[in-house]
Amino acid sequence: MANALLEKDVLRYPRLDTVLMVEDFIKKHDGEFKKKALWEHLPKKMMYQTFCVIMSYLLESGKISVDAEDKIGWIYYQDRAEAWAKRTDLAWRK
């Protein structure tokens, strides 16, 4: 699944403000929408293919997850990740 964005014929790559808008919308509506419903409820309209590129990026980067009902949820909380990274009792075993 790595480099899935490079394997597709992408017609239009999203701008950063568009990616951030989708991220913010998912954070506010965590677990409420499935993929197509999420796209339909976004505050700014975009091509579905561009939306799919954003969703692929967010999924591959570990920022979102899809539950058993196919609903999209936000799972990346930077403050928690930084706090866990500082804990000495959580480390990779050799």
PDB file of N, CA, C and O in Angstrom:
ATOM      1  N   MET A   1       0.818  -1.193   0.000  1.00  0.00           N
ATOM      2  CA  MET A   1       0.000   0.000   0.000  1.00  0.00           C
ATOM      3  C   MET A   1       0.865   1.262   0.000  1.00  0.00           C
ATOM      4  O   MET A   1       0.381   2.352  -0.306  1.00  0.00           O
ATOM      5  N   ALA A   2       2.121   1.113   0.337  1.00  0.00           N
ATOM      6  CA  ALA A   2       3.001   2.276   0.287  1.00  0.00           C
ATOM      7  C   ALA A   2       3.120   2.767  -1.148  1.00  0.00           C
ATOM      8  O   ALA A   2       3.143   1.977  -2.092  1.00  0.00           O
ATOM      9  N   ASN A   3       3.194   4.056  -1.289  1.00  0.00           N
ATOM     10  CA  ASN A   3       3.288   4.691  -2.595  1.00  0.00           C
ATOM     11  C   ASN A   3       2.069   4.444  -3.471  1.00  0.00           C
ATOM     12  O   ASN A   3       2.177   4.456  -4.697  1.00  0.00           O
ATOM     13  N   ALA A   4       0.918   4.223  -2.863  1.00  0.00           N
ATOM     14  CA  ALA A   4      -0.303   4.008  -3.630  1.00  0.00           C
ATOM     15  C   ALA A   4      -0.655   5.241  -4.447  1.00  0.00           C
ATOM     16  O   ALA A   4      -1.252   5.126  -5.517  1.00  0.00           O
ATOM     17  N   LEU A   5      -0.292   6.416  -3.957  1.00  0.00           N
ATOM     18  CA  LEU A   5      -0.581   7.635  -4.697  1.00  0.00           C
ATOM     19  C   LEU A   5       0.256   7.735  -5.962  1.00  0.00           C
ATOM     20  O   LEU A   5      -0.177   8.346  -6.939  1.00  0.00           O
ATOM     21  N   LEU A   6       1.444   7.146  -5.961  1.00  0.00           N
ATOM     22  CA  LEU A   6       2.297   7.191  -7.138  1.00  0.00           C
ATOM     23  C   LEU A   6       1.844   6.193  -8.197  1.00  0.00           C
ATOM     24  O   LEU A   6       2.122   6.379  -9.382  1.00  0.00           O
ATOM     25  N   GLU A   7       1.151   5.139  -7.782  1.00  0.00           N
ATOM     26  CA  GLU A   7       0.719   4.103  -8.707  1.00  0.00           C
ATOM     27  C   GLU A   7      -0.514   4.509  -9.501  1.00  0.00           C
ATOM     28  O   GLU A   7      -0.766   3.943 -10.565  1.00  0.00           O
ATOM     29  N   LYS A   8      -1.273   5.455  -9.025  1.00  0.00           N
ATOM     30  CA  LYS A   8      -2.498   5.887  -9.686  1.00  0.00           C
ATOM     31  C   LYS A   8      -2.195   6.984 -10.698  1.00  0.00           C
ATOM     32  O   LYS A   8      -1.164   7.651 -10.626  1.00  0.00           O
ATOM     33  N   ASP A   9      -3.096   7.151 -11.622  1.00  0.00           N
ATOM     34  CA  ASP A   9      -3.014   8.291 -12.531  1.00  0.00           C
ATOM     35  C   ASP A   9      -3.784   9.430 -11.885  1.00  0.00           C
ATOM     36  O   ASP A   9      -5.000   9.533 -12.043  1.00  0.00           O
ATOM     37  N   VAL A  10      -3.085  10.270 -11.168  1.00  0.00           N
ATOM     38  CA  VAL A  10      -3.721  11.361 -10.447  1.00  0.00           C
ATOM     39  C   VAL A  10      -3.833  12.558 -11.379  1.00  0.00           C
ATOM     40  O   VAL A  10      -2.833  13.053 -11.898  1.00  0.00           O
ATOM     41  N   LEU A  11      -5.063  13.015 -11.584  1.00  0.00           N
ATOM     42  CA  LEU A  11      -5.293  14.160 -12.461  1.00  0.00           C
ATOM     43  C   LEU A  11      -4.989  15.475 -11.766  1.00  0.00           C
ATOM     44  O   LEU A  11      -4.486  16.412 -12.387  1.00  0.00           O
ATOM     45  N   ARG A  12      -5.294  15.545 -10.481  1.00  0.00           N
ATOM     46  CA  ARG A  12      -5.156  16.809  -9.767  1.00  0.00           C
ATOM     47  C   ARG A  12      -4.737  16.515  -8.325  1.00  0.00           C
ATOM     48  O   ARG A  12      -5.428  15.811  -7.589  1.00  0.00           O
ATOM     49  N   TYR A  13      -3.601  17.067  -7.948  1.00  0.00           N
ATOM     50  CA  TYR A  13      -3.160  16.941  -6.564  1.00  0.00           C
ATOM     51  C   TYR A  13      -3.765  18.085  -5.754  1.00  0.00           C
ATOM     52  O   TYR A  13      -3.874  19.206  -6.251  1.00  0.00           O
ATOM     53  N   PRO A  14      -4.157  17.811  -4.519  1.00  0.00           N
ATOM     54  CA  PRO A  14      -4.798  18.849  -3.708  1.00  0.00           C
ATOM     55  C   PRO A  14      -3.812  19.888  -3.195  1.00  0.00           C
ATOM     56  O   PRO A  14      -2.629  19.606  -3.004  1.00  0.00           O
ATOM     57  N   ARG A  15      -4.320  21.092  -2.978  1.00  0.00           N
ATOM     58  CA  ARG A  15      -3.528  22.148  -2.344  1.00  0.00           C
ATOM     59  C   ARG A  15      -3.516  21.903  -0.835  1.00  0.00           C
ATOM     60  O   ARG A  15      -4.383  21.213  -0.299  1.00  0.00           O
ATOM     61  N   LEU A  16      -2.535  22.471  -0.171  1.00  0.00           N
ATOM     62  CA  LEU A  16      -2.386  22.277   1.268  1.00  0.00           C
ATOM     63  C   LEU A  16      -3.615  22.758   2.028  1.00  0.00           C
ATOM     64  O   LEU A  16      -4.056  22.083   2.957  1.00  0.00           O
ATOM     65  N   ASP A  17      -4.183  23.910   1.657  1.00  0.00           N
ATOM     66  CA  ASP A  17      -5.355  24.407   2.375  1.00  0.00           C
ATOM     67  C   ASP A  17      -6.545  23.460   2.234  1.00  0.00           C
ATOM     68  O   ASP A  17      -7.386  23.386   3.130  1.00  0.00           O
ATOM     69  N   THR A  18      -6.621  22.742   1.125  1.00  0.00           N
ATOM     70  CA  THR A  18      -7.699  21.778   0.927  1.00  0.00           C
ATOM     71  C   THR A  18      -7.494  20.561   1.827  1.00  0.00           C
ATOM     72  O   THR A  18      -8.448  20.064   2.425  1.00  0.00           O
ATOM     73  N   VAL A  19      -6.268  20.087   1.924  1.00  0.00           N
ATOM     74  CA  VAL A  19      -5.962  18.952   2.799  1.00  0.00           C
ATOM     75  C   VAL A  19      -6.270  19.326   4.249  1.00  0.00           C
ATOM     76  O   VAL A  19      -6.870  18.538   4.980  1.00  0.00           O
ATOM     77  N   LEU A  20      -5.859  20.524   4.664  1.00  0.00           N
ATOM     78  CA  LEU A  20      -6.113  20.975   6.042  1.00  0.00           C
ATOM     79  C   LEU A  20      -7.605  21.131   6.314  1.00  0.00           C
ATOM     80  O   LEU A  20      -8.062  20.851   7.422  1.00  0.00           O
ATOM     81  N   MET A  21      -8.366  21.571   5.323  1.00  0.00           N
ATOM     82  CA  MET A  21      -9.816  21.695   5.477  1.00  0.00           C
ATOM     83  C   MET A  21     -10.448  20.328   5.709  1.00  0.00           C
ATOM     84  O   MET A  21     -11.323  20.183   6.562  1.00  0.00           O
ATOM     85  N   VAL A  22     -10.008  19.326   4.953  1.00  0.00           N
ATOM     86  CA  VAL A  22     -10.540  17.968   5.134  1.00  0.00           C
ATOM     87  C   VAL A  22     -10.137  17.429   6.499  1.00  0.00           C
ATOM     88  O   VAL A  22     -10.955  16.815   7.182  1.00  0.00           O
ATOM     89  N   GLU A  23      -8.888  17.647   6.908  1.00  0.00           N
ATOM     90  CA  GLU A  23      -8.441  17.205   8.233  1.00  0.00           C
ATOM     91  C   GLU A  23      -9.295  17.822   9.335  1.00  0.00           C
ATOM     92  O   GLU A  23      -9.753  17.114  10.231  1.00  0.00           O
ATOM     93  N   ASP A  24      -9.511  19.130   9.276  1.00  0.00           N
ATOM     94  CA  ASP A  24     -10.307  19.810  10.297  1.00  0.00           C
ATOM     95  C   ASP A  24     -11.738  19.290  10.323  1.00  0.00           C
ATOM     96  O   ASP A  24     -12.314  19.105  11.395  1.00  0.00           O
ATOM     97  N   PHE A  25     -12.311  19.054   9.150  1.00  0.00           N
ATOM     98  CA  PHE A  25     -13.682  18.552   9.084  1.00  0.00           C
ATOM     99  C   PHE A  25     -13.775  17.162   9.708  1.00  0.00           C
ATOM    100  O   PHE A  25     -14.727  16.872  10.432  1.00  0.00           O
ATOM    101  N   ILE A  26     -12.796  16.304   9.433  1.00  0.00           N
ATOM    102  CA  ILE A  26     -12.805  14.956  10.015  1.00  0.00           C
ATOM    103  C   ILE A  26     -12.646  15.032  11.529  1.00  0.00           C
ATOM    104  O   ILE A  26     -13.304  14.287  12.255  1.00  0.00           O
ATOM    105  N   LYS A  27     -11.779  15.924  12.019  1.00  0.00           N
ATOM    106  CA  LYS A  27     -11.601  16.081  13.468  1.00  0.00           C
ATOM    107  C   LYS A  27     -12.906  16.497  14.138  1.00  0.00           C
ATOM    108  O   LYS A  27     -13.248  15.983  15.203  1.00  0.00           O
ATOM    109  N   LYS A  28     -13.633  17.421  13.523  1.00  0.00           N
ATOM    110  CA  LYS A  28     -14.881  17.921  14.106  1.00  0.00           C
ATOM    111  C   LYS A  28     -16.012  16.905  14.032  1.00  0.00           C
ATOM    112  O   LYS A  28     -16.893  16.887  14.892  1.00  0.00           O
ATOM    113  N   HIS A  29     -15.987  16.062  13.008  1.00  0.00           N
ATOM    114  CA  HIS A  29     -17.069  15.097  12.793  1.00  0.00           C
ATOM    115  C   HIS A  29     -16.532  13.669  12.886  1.00  0.00           C
ATOM    116  O   HIS A  29     -16.838  12.821  12.048  1.00  0.00           O
ATOM    117  N   ASP A  30     -15.740  13.425  13.901  1.00  0.00           N
ATOM    118  CA  ASP A  30     -15.055  12.152  14.109  1.00  0.00           C
ATOM    119  C   ASP A  30     -16.048  10.990  14.204  1.00  0.00           C
ATOM    120  O   ASP A  30     -16.869  10.939  15.120  1.00  0.00           O
ATOM    121  N   GLY A  31     -15.967  10.070  13.257  1.00  0.00           N
ATOM    122  CA  GLY A  31     -16.789   8.868  13.294  1.00  0.00           C
ATOM    123  C   GLY A  31     -18.224   9.047  12.856  1.00  0.00           C
ATOM    124  O   GLY A  31     -19.028   8.134  13.047  1.00  0.00           O
ATOM    125  N   GLU A  32     -18.585  10.177  12.280  1.00  0.00           N
ATOM    126  CA  GLU A  32     -19.977  10.422  11.891  1.00  0.00           C
ATOM    127  C   GLU A  32     -20.295   9.976  10.472  1.00  0.00           C
ATOM    128  O   GLU A  32     -21.413   9.539  10.197  1.00  0.00           O
ATOM    129  N   PHE A  33     -19.325  10.080   9.566  1.00  0.00           N
ATOM    130  CA  PHE A  33     -19.609   9.884   8.148  1.00  0.00           C
ATOM    131  C   PHE A  33     -18.810   8.749   7.533  1.00  0.00           C
ATOM    132  O   PHE A  33     -17.693   8.447   7.953  1.00  0.00           O
ATOM    133  N   LYS A  34     -19.412   8.128   6.526  1.00  0.00           N
ATOM    134  CA  LYS A  34     -18.679   7.232   5.648  1.00  0.00           C
ATOM    135  C   LYS A  34     -18.015   8.104   4.589  1.00  0.00           C
ATOM    136  O   LYS A  34     -18.252   9.311   4.538  1.00  0.00           O
ATOM    137  N   LYS A  35     -17.188   7.500   3.748  1.00  0.00           N
ATOM    138  CA  LYS A  35     -16.359   8.264   2.817  1.00  0.00           C
ATOM    139  C   LYS A  35     -17.172   9.169   1.889  1.00  0.00           C
ATOM    140  O   LYS A  35     -16.894  10.366   1.808  1.00  0.00           O
ATOM    141  N   LYS A  36     -18.156   8.633   1.198  1.00  0.00           N
ATOM    142  CA  LYS A  36     -18.901   9.451   0.239  1.00  0.00           C
ATOM    143  C   LYS A  36     -19.726  10.531   0.944  1.00  0.00           C
ATOM    144  O   LYS A  36     -19.806  11.660   0.461  1.00  0.00           O
ATOM    145  N   ALA A  37     -20.337  10.193   2.080  1.00  0.00           N
ATOM    146  CA  ALA A  37     -21.112  11.184   2.837  1.00  0.00           C
ATOM    147  C   ALA A  37     -20.209  12.299   3.359  1.00  0.00           C
ATOM    148  O   ALA A  37     -20.607  13.463   3.399  1.00  0.00           O
ATOM    149  N   LEU A  38     -18.997  11.934   3.757  1.00  0.00           N
ATOM    150  CA  LEU A  38     -18.030  12.934   4.212  1.00  0.00           C
ATOM    151  C   LEU A  38     -17.728  13.912   3.084  1.00  0.00           C
ATOM    152  O   LEU A  38     -17.726  15.124   3.296  1.00  0.00           O
ATOM    153  N   TRP A  39     -17.475  13.398   1.899  1.00  0.00           N
ATOM    154  CA  TRP A  39     -17.200  14.232   0.732  1.00  0.00           C
ATOM    155  C   TRP A  39     -18.371  15.158   0.425  1.00  0.00           C
ATOM    156  O   TRP A  39     -18.167  16.323   0.084  1.00  0.00           O
ATOM    157  N   GLU A  40     -19.595  14.649   0.544  1.00  0.00           N
ATOM    158  CA  GLU A  40     -20.782  15.451   0.240  1.00  0.00           C
ATOM    159  C   GLU A  40     -21.018  16.564   1.254  1.00  0.00           C
ATOM    160  O   GLU A  40     -21.628  17.579   0.917  1.00  0.00           O
ATOM    161  N   HIS A  41     -20.548  16.397   2.490  1.00  0.00           N
ATOM    162  CA  HIS A  41     -20.789  17.375   3.552  1.00  0.00           C
ATOM    163  C   HIS A  41     -19.641  18.361   3.769  1.00  0.00           C
ATOM    164  O   HIS A  41     -19.730  19.224   4.643  1.00  0.00           O
ATOM    165  N   LEU A  42     -18.580  18.248   3.000  1.00  0.00           N
ATOM    166  CA  LEU A  42     -17.457  19.173   3.165  1.00  0.00           C
ATOM    167  C   LEU A  42     -17.905  20.611   2.908  1.00  0.00           C
ATOM    168  O   LEU A  42     -18.777  20.841   2.070  1.00  0.00           O
ATOM    169  N   PRO A  43     -17.320  21.585   3.619  1.00  0.00           N
ATOM    170  CA  PRO A  43     -17.710  22.982   3.427  1.00  0.00           C
ATOM    171  C   PRO A  43     -17.318  23.534   2.055  1.00  0.00           C
ATOM    172  O   PRO A  43     -17.936  24.484   1.574  1.00  0.00           O
ATOM    173  N   LYS A  44     -16.304  22.952   1.425  1.00  0.00           N
ATOM    174  CA  LYS A  44     -15.859  23.404   0.107  1.00  0.00           C
ATOM    175  C   LYS A  44     -15.906  22.207  -0.842  1.00  0.00           C
ATOM    176  O   LYS A  44     -15.376  21.145  -0.515  1.00  0.00           O
ATOM    177  N   LYS A  45     -16.516  22.359  -1.985  1.00  0.00           N
ATOM    178  CA  LYS A  45     -16.636  21.261  -2.942  1.00  0.00           C
ATOM    179  C   LYS A  45     -15.325  21.036  -3.672  1.00  0.00           C
ATOM    180  O   LYS A  45     -14.554  21.967  -3.902  1.00  0.00           O
ATOM    181  N   MET A  46     -15.088  19.777  -4.034  1.00  0.00           N
ATOM    182  CA  MET A  46     -13.903  19.411  -4.794  1.00  0.00           C
ATOM    183  C   MET A  46     -14.221  18.178  -5.613  1.00  0.00           C
ATOM    184  O   MET A  46     -15.231  17.511  -5.388  1.00  0.00           O
ATOM    185  N   MET A  47     -13.356  17.880  -6.561  1.00  0.00           N
ATOM    186  CA  MET A  47     -13.537  16.661  -7.347  1.00  0.00           C
ATOM    187  C   MET A  47     -13.387  15.452  -6.425  1.00  0.00           C
ATOM    188  O   MET A  47     -12.570  15.458  -5.504  1.00  0.00           O
ATOM    189  N   TYR A  48     -14.190  14.411  -6.685  1.00  0.00           N
ATOM    190  CA  TYR A  48     -14.135  13.214  -5.849  1.00  0.00           C
ATOM    191  C   TYR A  48     -12.756  12.557  -5.937  1.00  0.00           C
ATOM    192  O   TYR A  48     -12.267  12.019  -4.943  1.00  0.00           O
ATOM    193  N   GLN A  49     -12.131  12.592  -7.097  1.00  0.00           N
ATOM    194  CA  GLN A  49     -10.825  11.984  -7.251  1.00  0.00           C
ATOM    195  C   GLN A  49      -9.777  12.708  -6.396  1.00  0.00           C
ATOM    196  O   GLN A  49      -8.896  12.063  -5.828  1.00  0.00           O
ATOM    197  N   THR A  50      -9.864  14.027  -6.299  1.00  0.00           N
ATOM    198  CA  THR A  50      -8.967  14.803  -5.449  1.00  0.00           C
ATOM    199  C   THR A  50      -9.203  14.436  -3.983  1.00  0.00           C
ATOM    200  O   THR A  50      -8.256  14.286  -3.212  1.00  0.00           O
ATOM    201  N   PHE A  51     -10.471  14.295  -3.611  1.00  0.00           N
ATOM    202  CA  PHE A  51     -10.828  13.885  -2.254  1.00  0.00           C
ATOM    203  C   PHE A  51     -10.238  12.502  -1.944  1.00  0.00           C
ATOM    204  O   PHE A  51      -9.749  12.272  -0.838  1.00  0.00           O
ATOM    205  N   CYS A  52     -10.281  11.596  -2.905  1.00  0.00           N
ATOM    206  CA  CYS A  52      -9.734  10.249  -2.699  1.00  0.00           C
ATOM    207  C   CYS A  52      -8.225  10.287  -2.495  1.00  0.00           C
ATOM    208  O   CYS A  52      -7.687   9.495  -1.720  1.00  0.00           O
ATOM    209  N   VAL A  53      -7.537  11.194  -3.178  1.00  0.00           N
ATOM    210  CA  VAL A  53      -6.098  11.357  -2.983  1.00  0.00           C
ATOM    211  C   VAL A  53      -5.828  11.816  -1.549  1.00  0.00           C
ATOM    212  O   VAL A  53      -4.912  11.311  -0.900  1.00  0.00           O
ATOM    213  N   ILE A  54      -6.609  12.755  -1.059  1.00  0.00           N
ATOM    214  CA  ILE A  54      -6.453  13.247   0.319  1.00  0.00           C
ATOM    215  C   ILE A  54      -6.719  12.121   1.311  1.00  0.00           C
ATOM    216  O   ILE A  54      -5.964  11.939   2.266  1.00  0.00           O
ATOM    217  N   MET A  55      -7.788  11.369   1.088  1.00  0.00           N
ATOM    218  CA  MET A  55      -8.129  10.274   2.005  1.00  0.00           C
ATOM    219  C   MET A  55      -7.034   9.207   2.009  1.00  0.00           C
ATOM    220  O   MET A  55      -6.707   8.666   3.066  1.00  0.00           O
ATOM    221  N   SER A  56      -6.470   8.900   0.853  1.00  0.00           N
ATOM    222  CA  SER A  56      -5.371   7.928   0.787  1.00  0.00           C
ATOM    223  C   SER A  56      -4.172   8.416   1.585  1.00  0.00           C
ATOM    224  O   SER A  56      -3.552   7.653   2.326  1.00  0.00           O
ATOM    225  N   TYR A  57      -3.853   9.696   1.426  1.00  0.00           N
ATOM    226  CA  TYR A  57      -2.741  10.273   2.181  1.00  0.00           C
ATOM    227  C   TYR A  57      -2.990  10.185   3.684  1.00  0.00           C
ATOM    228  O   TYR A  57      -2.109   9.766   4.434  1.00  0.00           O
ATOM    229  N   LEU A  58      -4.180  10.576   4.128  1.00  0.00           N
ATOM    230  CA  LEU A  58      -4.487  10.572   5.560  1.00  0.00           C
ATOM    231  C   LEU A  58      -4.478   9.151   6.121  1.00  0.00           C
ATOM    232  O   LEU A  58      -4.031   8.933   7.247  1.00  0.00           O
ATOM    233  N   LEU A  59      -4.961   8.202   5.358  1.00  0.00           N
ATOM    234  CA  LEU A  59      -4.977   6.811   5.808  1.00  0.00           C
ATOM    235  C   LEU A  59      -3.564   6.242   5.887  1.00  0.00           C
ATOM    236  O   LEU A  59      -3.206   5.597   6.872  1.00  0.00           O
ATOM    237  N   GLU A  60      -2.765   6.479   4.855  1.00  0.00           N
ATOM    238  CA  GLU A  60      -1.394   5.959   4.837  1.00  0.00           C
ATOM    239  C   GLU A  60      -0.490   6.622   5.865  1.00  0.00           C
ATOM    240  O   GLU A  60       0.458   6.003   6.346  1.00  0.00           O
ATOM    241  N   SER A  61      -0.774   7.873   6.205  1.00  0.00           N
ATOM    242  CA  SER A  61       0.058   8.571   7.190  1.00  0.00           C
ATOM    243  C   SER A  61      -0.389   8.293   8.620  1.00  0.00           C
ATOM    244  O   SER A  61       0.231   8.786   9.563  1.00  0.00           O
ATOM    245  N   GLY A  62      -1.444   7.519   8.796  1.00  0.00           N
ATOM    246  CA  GLY A  62      -1.885   7.141  10.131  1.00  0.00           C
ATOM    247  C   GLY A  62      -2.661   8.219  10.856  1.00  0.00           C
ATOM    248  O   GLY A  62      -2.682   8.239  12.087  1.00  0.00           O
ATOM    249  N   LYS A  63      -3.292   9.108  10.130  1.00  0.00           N
ATOM    250  CA  LYS A  63      -4.063  10.173  10.761  1.00  0.00           C
ATOM    251  C   LYS A  63      -5.538   9.823  10.894  1.00  0.00           C
ATOM    252  O   LYS A  63      -6.224  10.335  11.780  1.00  0.00           O
ATOM    253  N   ILE A  64      -6.027   8.954  10.019  1.00  0.00           N
ATOM    254  CA  ILE A  64      -7.426   8.536  10.090  1.00  0.00           C
ATOM    255  C   ILE A  64      -7.508   7.021  10.086  1.00  0.00           C
ATOM    256  O   ILE A  64      -6.553   6.328   9.734  1.00  0.00           O
ATOM    257  N   SER A  65      -8.664   6.525  10.483  1.00  0.00           N
ATOM    258  CA  SER A  65      -8.932   5.091  10.405  1.00  0.00           C
ATOM    259  C   SER A  65     -10.363   4.898   9.923  1.00  0.00           C
ATOM    260  O   SER A  65     -11.181   5.817   9.954  1.00  0.00           O
ATOM    261  N   VAL A  66     -10.636   3.691   9.480  1.00  0.00           N
ATOM    262  CA  VAL A  66     -11.969   3.326   9.025  1.00  0.00           C
ATOM    263  C   VAL A  66     -12.448   2.191   9.921  1.00  0.00           C
ATOM    264  O   VAL A  66     -11.778   1.165  10.041  1.00  0.00           O
ATOM    265  N   ASP A  67     -13.621   2.377  10.559  1.00  0.00           N
ATOM    266  CA  ASP A  67     -14.109   1.357  11.474  1.00  0.00           C
ATOM    267  C   ASP A  67     -14.878   0.264  10.725  1.00  0.00           C
ATOM    268  O   ASP A  67     -14.930   0.265   9.495  1.00  0.00           O
ATOM    269  N   ALA A  68     -15.469  -0.659  11.471  1.00  0.00           N
ATOM    270  CA  ALA A  68     -16.190  -1.787  10.881  1.00  0.00           C
ATOM    271  C   ALA A  68     -17.414  -1.350  10.081  1.00  0.00           C
ATOM    272  O   ALA A  68     -17.861  -2.073   9.191  1.00  0.00           O
ATOM    273  N   GLU A  69     -17.950  -0.190  10.386  1.00  0.00           N
ATOM    274  CA  GLU A  69     -19.105   0.338   9.651  1.00  0.00           C
ATOM    275  C   GLU A  69     -18.682   1.245   8.503  1.00  0.00           C
ATOM    276  O   GLU A  69     -19.531   1.896   7.895  1.00  0.00           O
ATOM    277  N   ASP A  70     -17.393   1.302   8.194  1.00  0.00           N
ATOM    278  CA  ASP A  70     -16.803   2.142   7.148  1.00  0.00           C
ATOM    279  C   ASP A  70     -16.879   3.628   7.455  1.00  0.00           C
ATOM    280  O   ASP A  70     -16.819   4.448   6.539  1.00  0.00           O
ATOM    281  N   LYS A  71     -17.008   3.989   8.717  1.00  0.00           N
ATOM    282  CA  LYS A  71     -17.012   5.399   9.104  1.00  0.00           C
ATOM    283  C   LYS A  71     -15.581   5.856   9.360  1.00  0.00           C
ATOM    284  O   LYS A  71     -14.744   5.098   9.852  1.00  0.00           O
ATOM    285  N   ILE A  72     -15.324   7.118   9.013  1.00  0.00           N
ATOM    286  CA  ILE A  72     -13.982   7.687   9.093  1.00  0.00           C
ATOM    287  C   ILE A  72     -13.775   8.336  10.457  1.00  0.00           C
ATOM    288  O   ILE A  72     -14.615   9.111  10.914  1.00  0.00           O
ATOM    289  N   GLY A  73     -12.665   8.020  11.100  1.00  0.00           N
ATOM    290  CA  GLY A  73     -12.361   8.601  12.405  1.00  0.00           C
ATOM    291  C   GLY A  73     -10.952   9.165  12.438  1.00  0.00           C
ATOM    292  O   GLY A  73     -10.053   8.643  11.780  1.00  0.00           O
ATOM    293  N   TRP A  74     -10.760  10.217  13.194  1.00  0.00           N
ATOM    294  CA  TRP A  74      -9.453  10.847  13.371  1.00  0.00           C
ATOM    295  C   TRP A  74      -8.724  10.126  14.490  1.00  0.00           C
ATOM    296  O   TRP A  74      -9.278   9.968  15.578  1.00  0.00           O
ATOM    297  N   ILE A  75      -7.487   9.682  14.252  1.00  0.00           N
ATOM    298  CA  ILE A  75      -6.755   8.923  15.268  1.00  0.00           C
ATOM    299  C   ILE A  75      -5.406   9.529  15.629  1.00  0.00           C
ATOM    300  O   ILE A  75      -4.728   9.027  16.525  1.00  0.00           O
ATOM    301  N   TYR A  76      -5.002  10.605  14.945  1.00  0.00           N
ATOM    302  CA  TYR A  76      -3.690  11.189  15.219  1.00  0.00           C
ATOM    303  C   TYR A  76      -3.846  12.406  16.125  1.00  0.00           C
ATOM    304  O   TYR A  76      -4.368  13.445  15.718  1.00  0.00           O
ATOM    305  N   TYR A  77      -3.391  12.254  17.335  1.00  0.00           N
ATOM    306  CA  TYR A  77      -3.407  13.357  18.296  1.00  0.00           C
ATOM    307  C   TYR A  77      -1.961  13.629  18.681  1.00  0.00           C
ATOM    308  O   TYR A  77      -1.363  12.876  19.450  1.00  0.00           O
ATOM    309  N   GLN A  78      -1.402  14.712  18.142  1.00  0.00           N
ATOM    310  CA  GLN A  78       0.021  14.997  18.282  1.00  0.00           C
ATOM    311  C   GLN A  78       0.449  15.143  19.736  1.00  0.00           C
ATOM    312  O   GLN A  78       1.522  14.667  20.107  1.00  0.00           O
ATOM    313  N   ASP A  79      -0.363  15.788  20.569  1.00  0.00           N
ATOM    314  CA  ASP A  79       0.028  15.972  21.969  1.00  0.00           C
ATOM    315  C   ASP A  79       0.152  14.630  22.681  1.00  0.00           C
ATOM    316  O   ASP A  79       1.063  14.443  23.487  1.00  0.00           O
ATOM    317  N   ARG A  80      -0.739  13.705  22.397  1.00  0.00           N
ATOM    318  CA  ARG A  80      -0.638  12.368  22.992  1.00  0.00           C
ATOM    319  C   ARG A  80       0.577  11.614  22.472  1.00  0.00           C
ATOM    320  O   ARG A  80       1.272  10.945  23.236  1.00  0.00           O
ATOM    321  N   ALA A  81       0.834  11.723  21.170  1.00  0.00           N
ATOM    322  CA  ALA A  81       1.980  11.032  20.579  1.00  0.00           C
ATOM    323  C   ALA A  81       3.289  11.534  21.185  1.00  0.00           C
ATOM    324  O   ALA A  81       4.184  10.741  21.478  1.00  0.00           O
ATOM    325  N   GLU A  82       3.401  12.846  21.372  1.00  0.00           N
ATOM    326  CA  GLU A  82       4.613  13.406  21.968  1.00  0.00           C
ATOM    327  C   GLU A  82       4.765  12.961  23.410  1.00  0.00           C
ATOM    328  O   GLU A  82       5.875  12.660  23.850  1.00  0.00           O
ATOM    329  N   ALA A  83       3.670  12.915  24.152  1.00  0.00           N
ATOM    330  CA  ALA A  83       3.729  12.478  25.548  1.00  0.00           C
ATOM    331  C   ALA A  83       4.142  11.004  25.626  1.00  0.00           C
ATOM    332  O   ALA A  83       4.947  10.637  26.482  1.00  0.00           O
ATOM    333  N   TRP A  84       3.610  10.167  24.753  1.00  0.00           N
ATOM    334  CA  TRP A  84       3.976   8.754  24.754  1.00  0.00           C
ATOM    335  C   TRP A  84       5.424   8.565  24.330  1.00  0.00           C
ATOM    336  O   TRP A  84       6.105   7.675  24.839  1.00  0.00           O
ATOM    337  N   ALA A  85       5.902   9.385  23.410  1.00  0.00           N
ATOM    338  CA  ALA A  85       7.285   9.268  22.949  1.00  0.00           C
ATOM    339  C   ALA A  85       8.279   9.594  24.060  1.00  0.00           C
ATOM    340  O   ALA A  85       9.394   9.072  24.060  1.00  0.00           O
ATOM    341  N   LYS A  86       7.893  10.441  24.996  1.00  0.00           N
ATOM    342  CA  LYS A  86       8.776  10.828  26.099  1.00  0.00           C
ATOM    343  C   LYS A  86       8.800   9.801  27.230  1.00  0.00           C
ATOM    344  O   LYS A  86       9.703   9.826  28.067  1.00  0.00           O
ATOM    345  N   ARG A  87       7.826   8.906  27.263  1.00  0.00           N
ATOM    346  CA  ARG A  87       7.783   7.910  28.335  1.00  0.00           C
ATOM    347  C   ARG A  87       8.905   6.896  28.173  1.00  0.00           C
ATOM    348  O   ARG A  87       9.094   6.328  27.097  1.00  0.00           O
ATOM    349  N   THR A  88       9.644   6.678  29.251  1.00  0.00           N
ATOM    350  CA  THR A  88      10.766   5.741  29.193  1.00  0.00           C
ATOM    351  C   THR A  88      10.319   4.292  29.330  1.00  0.00           C
ATOM    352  O   THR A  88      11.040   3.382  28.921  1.00  0.00           O
ATOM    353  N   ASP A  89       9.141   4.069  29.898  1.00  0.00           N
ATOM    354  CA  ASP A  89       8.660   2.694  30.044  1.00  0.00           C
ATOM    355  C   ASP A  89       8.093   2.131  28.737  1.00  0.00           C
ATOM    356  O   ASP A  89       7.821   0.934  28.640  1.00  0.00           O
ATOM    357  N   LEU A  90       7.917   2.988  27.744  1.00  0.00           N
ATOM    358  CA  LEU A  90       7.468   2.549  26.422  1.00  0.00           C
ATOM    359  C   LEU A  90       8.636   2.659  25.464  1.00  0.00           C
ATOM    360  O   LEU A  90       8.992   3.756  25.034  1.00  0.00           O
ATOM    361  N   ALA A  91       9.229   1.534  25.131  1.00  0.00           N
ATOM    362  CA  ALA A  91      10.389   1.543  24.247  1.00  0.00           C
ATOM    363  C   ALA A  91      10.369   0.296  23.380  1.00  0.00           C
ATOM    364  O   ALA A  91       9.709  -0.688  23.714  1.00  0.00           O
ATOM    365  N   TRP A  92      11.093   0.337  22.268  1.00  0.00           N
ATOM    366  CA  TRP A  92      11.220  -0.823  21.402  1.00  0.00           C
ATOM    367  C   TRP A  92      12.105  -1.841  22.079  1.00  0.00           C
ATOM    368  O   TRP A  92      13.151  -1.493  22.626  1.00  0.00           O
ATOM    369  N   ARG A  93      11.700  -3.084  22.050  1.00  0.00           N
ATOM    370  CA  ARG A  93      12.521  -4.151  22.585  1.00  0.00           C
ATOM    371  C   ARG A  93      13.505  -4.617  21.532  1.00  0.00           C
ATOM    372  O   ARG A  93      13.187  -4.681  20.345  1.00  0.00           O
ATOM    373  N   LYS A  94      14.697  -4.939  21.982  1.00  0.00           N
ATOM    374  CA  LYS A  94      15.727  -5.405  21.042  1.00  0.00           C
ATOM    375  C   LYS A  94      15.893  -6.889  21.124  1.00  0.00           C
ATOM    376  O   LYS A  94      16.716  -7.459  20.407  1.00  0.00           O
TER     377      LYS A  94
END
